[in-house]
Amino acid sequence: MGVRGFTTASSATQDRLELALAPALTPDGTVASPSFFHGFATEPQVLARGLLSLADITATRYFKYTPTTQRDPVLTAHGDRLRAEVFSACNSVYARLDVLGSGLDGGEVARGTTNVDIGMATRRALASIGRNELFHLDVGRHGLTVATLSAAATERPVEMPDRWVHALGNVAEMHRRLERAFTLDRAAARTLLTSIPAATAAGSAAWLAPTASGFRMAPRRIPGAVHVHGLHRLSALKRLLPHVTGLTVYGPADGEPGTTAFEVELRHARLLLGITEEAWRGFSGEGSLVSALAEPDATGHAALVSALLAFEPVIDVERLRLESGLTTAEVESGLAVLAASGRVGWDVHARAHFHRELPDDPERVTRGNPRVSAARRLVAQHLVVPGVQPGEWLVHAGTRDDPADYSVRGADGAARCTCTWQLTGGGDRGPCKHVLAVQIMMKEIR
């Protein structure tokens, strides 16, 4: 695997993962000492400013603005492209830079994943790169090295924030639900980026809609519009303004407020920026995968699917179905577990999963989704029973701190519970443990 194992840091840093490079799994077998890429950028400024944009994002808390020192992207090589991913310090912004094969020259793109910091020396080197300057990039087990004719900097692999693993899974599932709303041409895209407030601005909400001449901001919902809360969270894209050739906006299929994504088209590259429904909400706190993780045998399906992955830039679900002998639904449930482990992402442009290799720790999925564990305990303790009314289930909490009984009505995504968490608005962050318990129970008795 490109990344195998992790070490637990001291108590002061136990919320971070140390990625350890090891033999990379490829379609041609394993490679003992992976070097992901060693060559030049065909668009030096696009790559340099794209990496700087990621560094800006991961070093910023957009809710109650506060700068931080963290600037470490996750780098993945897929054989035909390089991907760099980050979350903002407040976890409400996800960004991914895809450098396509046409944007890389002089070396073969291999396969693997690592995590590095973009320190001040690297930032200075990136900021100094001119449009036509030679820009050499080396990504491998040593980390990241960037070099020009006048400067060079090397960044070693660093520990990855633990909550990023959970957040990566939620991003994959939430972006999977998005649909392309509209696309702006070069002029309109640049006008939009110019109008974005500074990162320090207070968050505000508006509806962004396409027009014949470009776009407009509306205070209320209009046909074709996408709701955006905290437009200031897109401010890091301004670095790329001279290189933008278009912009696509993605929003929820039902047109309601929710997670949104903005994909900036660049020469031989794309930068996707996804934001949560509200600026105070972090991706790591969303419960988008809990229902999928509660599927029976999902962990076993994940183990089988995992053995067939090899850093694909686009995962072929039909191939996995044929090679694994699973049904399409079972492959998807396995991919959901792998997404919760951070090992599978979602590309809104290709509308397909992609593979990144992070430490394989099934217990981490359980720790990151306590509602699923709690729901399974309720079922195992026989605390879920049919109610008096048709379609009703009663869930006995059965604990000293929570002795109440809760009524669950409906099924799947329409199920409702009488618990406080559900009634106070928690339902838009995934079902509560009582609803999950009922879902598990119903699948067991089918």
DAGICOR-V285340 format. One record per residue. N is the residue number from 0. PHI is phi in whole degrees, -180 to 180 (* if undefined). OMEGA is omega as a letter, one per 20 degrees, with the letter a starting at -180 (none if undefined). D_CENTER is the distance of its C-alpha to the mean C-alpha in whole Angstrom. Layout:
# DAGICOR-V285340
n->N phi->PHI omega->OMEGA d_center->D_CENTER
n->N phi->PHI omega->OMEGA d_center->D_CENTER
This chain:
# DAGICOR-V285340
n->0 phi->* omega->r d_center->20
n->1 phi->-67 omega->r d_center->19
n->2 phi->-135 omega->r d_center->18
n->3 phi->-130 omega->r d_center->20
n->4 phi->78 omega->r d_center->21
n->5 phi->-155 omega->r d_center->20
n->6 phi->-116 omega->r d_center->23
n->7 phi->-89 omega->a d_center->23
n->8 phi->-78 omega->r d_center->24
n->9 phi->-66 omega->a d_center->26
n->10 phi->-59 omega->a d_center->26
n->11 phi->-75 omega->a d_center->26
n->12 phi->-130 omega->a d_center->22
n->13 phi->-72 omega->r d_center->21
n->14 phi->-93 omega->a d_center->18
n->15 phi->-131 omega->r d_center->17
n->16 phi->-103 omega->r d_center->16
n->17 phi->-100 omega->a d_center->19
n->18 phi->-82 omega->a d_center->17
n->19 phi->-114 omega->a d_center->21
n->20 phi->-69 omega->r d_center->21
n->21 phi->-151 omega->a d_center->23
n->22 phi->-50 omega->a d_center->25
n->23 phi->-87 omega->r d_center->22
n->24 phi->-82 omega->r d_center->22
n->25 phi->-130 omega->r d_center->23
n->26 phi->-60 omega->a d_center->24
n->27 phi->-100 omega->a d_center->28
n->28 phi->114 omega->a d_center->27
n->29 phi->-96 omega->r d_center->26
n->30 phi->-115 omega->a d_center->27
n->31 phi->-66 omega->a d_center->28
n->32 phi->-127 omega->a d_center->27
n->33 phi->-65 omega->r d_center->24
n->34 phi->-121 omega->a d_center->24
n->35 phi->-70 omega->r d_center->21
n->36 phi->-158 omega->r d_center->23
n->37 phi->-146 omega->a d_center->26
n->38 phi->-178 omega->a d_center->27
n->39 phi->-113 omega->r d_center->27
n->40 phi->-93 omega->r d_center->25
n->41 phi->-76 omega->r d_center->27
n->42 phi->-124 omega->a d_center->26
n->43 phi->-55 omega->a d_center->26
n->44 phi->-69 omega->r d_center->25
n->45 phi->-62 omega->r d_center->22
n->46 phi->-67 omega->a d_center->20
n->47 phi->-63 omega->a d_center->22
n->48 phi->-72 omega->r d_center->21
n->49 phi->-64 omega->r d_center->17
n->50 phi->-65 omega->r d_center->17
n->51 phi->-66 omega->r d_center->19
n->52 phi->-62 omega->r d_center->17
n->53 phi->-63 omega->r d_center->14
n->54 phi->-64 omega->r d_center->16
n->55 phi->-62 omega->a d_center->17
n->56 phi->-66 omega->a d_center->14
n->57 phi->-71 omega->r d_center->13
n->58 phi->-98 omega->a d_center->17
n->59 phi->-128 omega->r d_center->17
n->60 phi->-102 omega->a d_center->17
n->61 phi->-81 omega->r d_center->17
n->62 phi->-92 omega->a d_center->19
n->63 phi->55 omega->a d_center->22
n->64 phi->-43 omega->r d_center->22
n->65 phi->-149 omega->r d_center->22
n->66 phi->-76 omega->r d_center->22
n->67 phi->-129 omega->a d_center->21
n->68 phi->-100 omega->a d_center->21
n->69 phi->-75 omega->r d_center->18
n->70 phi->-149 omega->a d_center->17
n->71 phi->-120 omega->r d_center->15
n->72 phi->-83 omega->r d_center->12
n->73 phi->-89 omega->a d_center->11
n->74 phi->-106 omega->r d_center->13
n->75 phi->-130 omega->r d_center->13
n->76 phi->-106 omega->a d_center->16
n->77 phi->-116 omega->a d_center->17
n->78 phi->91 omega->r d_center->20
n->79 phi->-127 omega->a d_center->20
n->80 phi->-166 omega->r d_center->18
n->81 phi->-113 omega->r d_center->16
n->82 phi->-124 omega->r d_center->12
n->83 phi->-127 omega->a d_center->11
n->84 phi->-128 omega->r d_center->8
n->85 phi->-147 omega->r d_center->8
n->86 phi->-119 omega->r d_center->8
n->87 phi->-68 omega->a d_center->12
n->88 phi->-62 omega->r d_center->14
n->89 phi->-88 omega->r d_center->14
n->90 phi->71 omega->a d_center->10
n->91 phi->-95 omega->a d_center->11
n->92 phi->-130 omega->r d_center->9
n->93 phi->-116 omega->r d_center->6
n->94 phi->-136 omega->r d_center->8
n->95 phi->-140 omega->r d_center->8
n->96 phi->-100 omega->r d_center->12
n->97 phi->-106 omega->r d_center->13
n->98 phi->-99 omega->a d_center->17
n->99 phi->-75 omega->a d_center->19
n->100 phi->-57 omega->r d_center->22
n->101 phi->-69 omega->r d_center->24
n->102 phi->-92 omega->a d_center->23
n->103 phi->-126 omega->a d_center->24
n->104 phi->-143 omega->r d_center->28
n->105 phi->90 omega->r d_center->30
n->106 phi->-164 omega->r d_center->28
n->107 phi->-82 omega->r d_center->26
n->108 phi->-85 omega->a d_center->22
n->109 phi->-91 omega->a d_center->22
n->110 phi->-138 omega->r d_center->19
n->111 phi->161 omega->r d_center->18
n->112 phi->-138 omega->r d_center->15
n->113 phi->-150 omega->a d_center->16
n->114 phi->-135 omega->a d_center->15
n->115 phi->-129 omega->r d_center->17
n->116 phi->-100 omega->r d_center->19
n->117 phi->-103 omega->a d_center->20
n->118 phi->-80 omega->a d_center->23
n->119 phi->-65 omega->r d_center->26
n->120 phi->-64 omega->r d_center->28
n->121 phi->-68 omega->r d_center->25
n->122 phi->-61 omega->r d_center->24
n->123 phi->-64 omega->r d_center->28
n->124 phi->-64 omega->a d_center->28
n->125 phi->-67 omega->a d_center->25
n->126 phi->-67 omega->a d_center->27
n->127 phi->-89 omega->a d_center->30
n->128 phi->-74 omega->r d_center->29
n->129 phi->-87 omega->a d_center->31
n->130 phi->-60 omega->a d_center->30
n->131 phi->-111 omega->a d_center->33
n->132 phi->-82 omega->r d_center->32
n->133 phi->-66 omega->a d_center->32
n->134 phi->-129 omega->a d_center->28
n->135 phi->-99 omega->a d_center->28
n->136 phi->-127 omega->r d_center->24
n->137 phi->-132 omega->a d_center->24
n->138 phi->-122 omega->a d_center->21
n->139 phi->-174 omega->a d_center->22
n->140 phi->-66 omega->r d_center->23
n->141 phi->-78 omega->a d_center->25
n->142 phi->118 omega->a d_center->22
n->143 phi->-131 omega->r d_center->22
n->144 phi->-126 omega->r d_center->25
n->145 phi->-117 omega->a d_center->25
n->146 phi->-150 omega->r d_center->29
n->147 phi->-122 omega->r d_center->31
n->148 phi->-68 omega->a d_center->35
n->149 phi->-117 omega->a d_center->35
n->150 phi->-152 omega->r d_center->33
n->151 phi->-152 omega->r d_center->30
n->152 phi->-151 omega->r d_center->28
n->153 phi->-124 omega->r d_center->26
n->154 phi->-119 omega->a d_center->23
n->155 phi->-84 omega->r d_center->23
n->156 phi->-58 omega->a d_center->20
n->157 phi->-128 omega->r d_center->19
n->158 phi->-76 omega->r d_center->18
n->159 phi->-98 omega->r d_center->14
n->160 phi->-56 omega->a d_center->13
n->161 phi->-60 omega->a d_center->13
n->162 phi->-70 omega->r d_center->11
n->163 phi->-62 omega->a d_center->8
n->164 phi->-60 omega->r d_center->9
n->165 phi->-64 omega->a d_center->9
n->166 phi->-65 omega->r d_center->6
n->167 phi->-60 omega->r d_center->4
n->168 phi->-65 omega->r d_center->6
n->169 phi->-66 omega->r d_center->6
n->170 phi->-60 omega->a d_center->4
n->171 phi->-58 omega->a d_center->5
n->172 phi->-72 omega->a d_center->8
n->173 phi->-70 omega->r d_center->8
n->174 phi->-72 omega->r d_center->8
n->175 phi->-63 omega->a d_center->10
n->176 phi->-85 omega->a d_center->13
n->177 phi->-79 omega->r d_center->13
n->178 phi->-126 omega->r d_center->16
n->179 phi->-67 omega->a d_center->17
n->180 phi->-90 omega->r d_center->20
n->181 phi->-165 omega->a d_center->22
n->182 phi->-126 omega->r d_center->22
n->183 phi->-104 omega->r d_center->24
n->184 phi->-77 omega->a d_center->26
n->185 phi->-57 omega->a d_center->26
n->186 phi->-66 omega->a d_center->29
n->187 phi->-67 omega->r d_center->27
n->188 phi->-62 omega->r d_center->24
n->189 phi->-67 omega->r d_center->25
n->190 phi->-64 omega->r d_center->27
n->191 phi->-63 omega->a d_center->24
n->192 phi->-63 omega->r d_center->23
n->193 phi->-65 omega->a d_center->26
n->194 phi->-84 omega->a d_center->26
n->195 phi->-68 omega->r d_center->23
n->196 phi->-69 omega->r d_center->24
n->197 phi->-66 omega->a d_center->24
n->198 phi->-60 omega->a d_center->21
n->199 phi->-83 omega->a d_center->24
n->200 phi->-71 omega->r d_center->25
n->201 phi->-73 omega->a d_center->24
n->202 phi->-70 omega->r d_center->22
n->203 phi->-143 omega->a d_center->23
n->204 phi->-112 omega->r d_center->23
n->205 phi->-159 omega->r d_center->24
n->206 phi->-104 omega->a d_center->24
n->207 phi->-101 omega->a d_center->23
n->208 phi->-133 omega->r d_center->25
n->209 phi->-78 omega->r d_center->26
n->210 phi->-133 omega->r d_center->30
n->211 phi->-62 omega->a d_center->32
n->212 phi->-101 omega->a d_center->32
n->213 phi->156 omega->a d_center->29
n->214 phi->-154 omega->r d_center->27
n->215 phi->-147 omega->r d_center->28
n->216 phi->-102 omega->a d_center->27
n->217 phi->-122 omega->r d_center->28
n->218 phi->-76 omega->r d_center->29
n->219 phi->-137 omega->a d_center->29
n->220 phi->-64 omega->r d_center->27
n->221 phi->-134 omega->a d_center->29
n->222 phi->-56 omega->r d_center->28
n->223 phi->80 omega->a d_center->25
n->224 phi->-86 omega->r d_center->24
n->225 phi->-119 omega->a d_center->20
n->226 phi->-80 omega->a d_center->20
n->227 phi->-126 omega->r d_center->18
n->228 phi->-111 omega->r d_center->19
n->229 phi->79 omega->a d_center->19
n->230 phi->-60 omega->r d_center->19
n->231 phi->-62 omega->a d_center->20
n->232 phi->-73 omega->r d_center->16
n->233 phi->-96 omega->a d_center->16
n->234 phi->-62 omega->a d_center->19
n->235 phi->-65 omega->r d_center->18
n->236 phi->-68 omega->a d_center->18
n->237 phi->-62 omega->r d_center->22
n->238 phi->-58 omega->a d_center->22
n->239 phi->-95 omega->a d_center->21
n->240 phi->-48 omega->a d_center->24
n->241 phi->-67 omega->a d_center->27
n->242 phi->-106 omega->a d_center->24
n->243 phi->-73 omega->r d_center->23
n->244 phi->-113 omega->r d_center->24
n->245 phi->173 omega->a d_center->22
n->246 phi->-150 omega->r d_center->19
n->247 phi->-115 omega->a d_center->18
n->248 phi->-107 omega->r d_center->17
n->249 phi->-118 omega->r d_center->15
n->250 phi->-145 omega->r d_center->15
n->251 phi->-60 omega->a d_center->16
n->252 phi->-62 omega->a d_center->19
n->253 phi->-85 omega->r d_center->21
n->254 phi->78 omega->r d_center->21
n->255 phi->-80 omega->r d_center->21
n->256 phi->-58 omega->a d_center->19
n->257 phi->179 omega->r d_center->15
n->258 phi->-62 omega->r d_center->12
n->259 phi->-131 omega->r d_center->12
n->260 phi->-141 omega->a d_center->11
n->261 phi->-126 omega->a d_center->14
n->262 phi->-113 omega->a d_center->14
n->263 phi->-91 omega->r d_center->17
n->264 phi->-86 omega->r d_center->19
n->265 phi->-127 omega->r d_center->21
n->266 phi->-71 omega->r d_center->23
n->267 phi->63 omega->a d_center->22
n->268 phi->-162 omega->r d_center->18
n->269 phi->-141 omega->r d_center->15
n->270 phi->-125 omega->r d_center->13
n->271 phi->-102 omega->r d_center->10
n->272 phi->-128 omega->r d_center->10
n->273 phi->-110 omega->a d_center->8
n->274 phi->-127 omega->r d_center->10
n->275 phi->-73 omega->a d_center->11
n->276 phi->-59 omega->r d_center->14
n->277 phi->-136 omega->a d_center->16
n->278 phi->-64 omega->a d_center->16
n->279 phi->-83 omega->a d_center->17
n->280 phi->-92 omega->r d_center->14
n->281 phi->-102 omega->r d_center->11
n->282 phi->-61 omega->a d_center->8
n->283 phi->-68 omega->a d_center->10
n->284 phi->-93 omega->a d_center->13
n->285 phi->-78 omega->a d_center->11
n->286 phi->-107 omega->a d_center->13
n->287 phi->-69 omega->a d_center->12
n->288 phi->-107 omega->a d_center->12
n->289 phi->-64 omega->r d_center->16
n->290 phi->-66 omega->r d_center->18
n->291 phi->-65 omega->a d_center->16
n->292 phi->-72 omega->r d_center->17
n->293 phi->-84 omega->r d_center->20
n->294 phi->-62 omega->r d_center->21
n->295 phi->-63 omega->r d_center->24
n->296 phi->64 omega->a d_center->24
n->297 phi->-61 omega->a d_center->20
n->298 phi->-66 omega->r d_center->20
n->299 phi->-65 omega->r d_center->23
n->300 phi->-62 omega->a d_center->21
n->301 phi->-64 omega->a d_center->18
n->302 phi->-63 omega->a d_center->21
n->303 phi->-70 omega->r d_center->23
n->304 phi->-64 omega->a d_center->20
n->305 phi->-58 omega->a d_center->18
n->306 phi->-67 omega->a d_center->22
n->307 phi->-102 omega->a d_center->22
n->308 phi->-85 omega->a d_center->18
n->309 phi->-151 omega->r d_center->19
n->310 phi->60 omega->r d_center->16
n->311 phi->-67 omega->r d_center->16
n->312 phi->-71 omega->r d_center->15
n->313 phi->-137 omega->a d_center->15
n->314 phi->-80 omega->r d_center->16
n->315 phi->-91 omega->a d_center->19
n->316 phi->-64 omega->r d_center->19
n->317 phi->-65 omega->r d_center->23
n->318 phi->-63 omega->r d_center->24
n->319 phi->-63 omega->r d_center->22
n->320 phi->-63 omega->a d_center->24
n->321 phi->-68 omega->a d_center->27
n->322 phi->-78 omega->a d_center->27
n->323 phi->-91 omega->a d_center->26
n->324 phi->81 omega->r d_center->28
n->325 phi->-84 omega->r d_center->26
n->326 phi->-79 omega->r d_center->25
n->327 phi->-60 omega->r d_center->23
n->328 phi->-63 omega->r d_center->22
n->329 phi->-70 omega->r d_center->22
n->330 phi->-62 omega->a d_center->20
n->331 phi->-64 omega->r d_center->17
n->332 phi->-68 omega->r d_center->17
n->333 phi->-65 omega->r d_center->17
n->334 phi->-65 omega->r d_center->14
n->335 phi->-64 omega->r d_center->13
n->336 phi->-65 omega->r d_center->14
n->337 phi->-66 omega->r d_center->12
n->338 phi->-64 omega->r d_center->9
n->339 phi->-65 omega->r d_center->10
n->340 phi->-88 omega->a d_center->11
n->341 phi->81 omega->a d_center->8
n->342 phi->-93 omega->r d_center->10
n->343 phi->-137 omega->r d_center->9
n->344 phi->-116 omega->r d_center->6
n->345 phi->-129 omega->r d_center->7
n->346 phi->-103 omega->a d_center->9
n->347 phi->-68 omega->r d_center->11
n->348 phi->-69 omega->a d_center->14
n->349 phi->-88 omega->a d_center->15
n->350 phi->51 omega->a d_center->14
n->351 phi->-156 omega->r d_center->13
n->352 phi->-73 omega->r d_center->11
n->353 phi->-136 omega->a d_center->11
n->354 phi->-107 omega->r d_center->12
n->355 phi->-127 omega->a d_center->11
n->356 phi->-106 omega->r d_center->14
n->357 phi->-117 omega->r d_center->13
n->358 phi->-54 omega->a d_center->16
n->359 phi->-88 omega->a d_center->17
n->360 phi->-138 omega->a d_center->18
n->361 phi->-55 omega->a d_center->19
n->362 phi->-66 omega->r d_center->20
n->363 phi->-65 omega->r d_center->17
n->364 phi->-63 omega->r d_center->15
n->365 phi->-65 omega->r d_center->18
n->366 phi->-63 omega->a d_center->18
n->367 phi->-80 omega->a d_center->15
n->368 phi->-134 omega->a d_center->16
n->369 phi->-64 omega->r d_center->20
n->370 phi->-63 omega->r d_center->20
n->371 phi->-66 omega->r d_center->20
n->372 phi->-62 omega->a d_center->23
n->373 phi->-65 omega->r d_center->25
n->374 phi->-65 omega->r d_center->25
n->375 phi->-65 omega->r d_center->26
n->376 phi->-66 omega->r d_center->29
n->377 phi->-61 omega->r d_center->30
n->378 phi->-69 omega->a d_center->31
n->379 phi->-62 omega->a d_center->32
n->380 phi->-90 omega->r d_center->35
n->381 phi->59 omega->a d_center->36
n->382 phi->-100 omega->r d_center->35
n->383 phi->-115 omega->a d_center->34
n->384 phi->-134 omega->r d_center->37
n->385 phi->-62 omega->r d_center->38
n->386 phi->-88 omega->a d_center->39
n->387 phi->-76 omega->a d_center->42
n->388 phi->-82 omega->r d_center->41
n->389 phi->-59 omega->r d_center->40
n->390 phi->79 omega->a d_center->36
n->391 phi->-104 omega->r d_center->36
n->392 phi->-127 omega->r d_center->34
n->393 phi->-109 omega->r d_center->35
n->394 phi->-117 omega->r d_center->33
n->395 phi->-87 omega->a d_center->35
n->396 phi->-60 omega->r d_center->33
n->397 phi->70 omega->r d_center->36
n->398 phi->-125 omega->r d_center->35
n->399 phi->-64 omega->a d_center->38
n->400 phi->-79 omega->a d_center->35
n->401 phi->-143 omega->a d_center->34
n->402 phi->-85 omega->a d_center->37
n->403 phi->-72 omega->r d_center->37
n->404 phi->-106 omega->a d_center->36
n->405 phi->-122 omega->a d_center->33
n->406 phi->-101 omega->r d_center->34
n->407 phi->-117 omega->r d_center->31
n->408 phi->-122 omega->r d_center->32
n->409 phi->88 omega->a d_center->30
n->410 phi->-145 omega->r d_center->28
n->411 phi->52 omega->a d_center->24
n->412 phi->-69 omega->a d_center->22
n->413 phi->-95 omega->a d_center->26
n->414 phi->-68 omega->r d_center->27
n->415 phi->-129 omega->a d_center->28
n->416 phi->-123 omega->a d_center->29
n->417 phi->-91 omega->a d_center->31
n->418 phi->-71 omega->a d_center->30
n->419 phi->-62 omega->a d_center->29
n->420 phi->-60 omega->a d_center->25
n->421 phi->-70 omega->a d_center->25
n->422 phi->-71 omega->a d_center->28
n->423 phi->-95 omega->r d_center->27
n->424 phi->104 omega->a d_center->23
n->425 phi->-71 omega->a d_center->21
n->426 phi->-61 omega->a d_center->21
n->427 phi->-83 omega->r d_center->18
n->428 phi->-118 omega->r d_center->16
n->429 phi->98 omega->a d_center->17
n->430 phi->-69 omega->r d_center->20
n->431 phi->-75 omega->a d_center->22
n->432 phi->-65 omega->a d_center->24
n->433 phi->-72 omega->r d_center->27
n->434 phi->-64 omega->r d_center->25
n->435 phi->-61 omega->r d_center->23
n->436 phi->-62 omega->r d_center->27
n->437 phi->-65 omega->r d_center->28
n->438 phi->-61 omega->r d_center->26
n->439 phi->-64 omega->a d_center->26
n->440 phi->-62 omega->a d_center->30
n->441 phi->-65 omega->r d_center->30
n->442 phi->-72 omega->r d_center->29
n->443 phi->-73 omega->a d_center->31
n->444 phi->-95 omega->r d_center->34
n->445 phi->-73 omega->none d_center->34
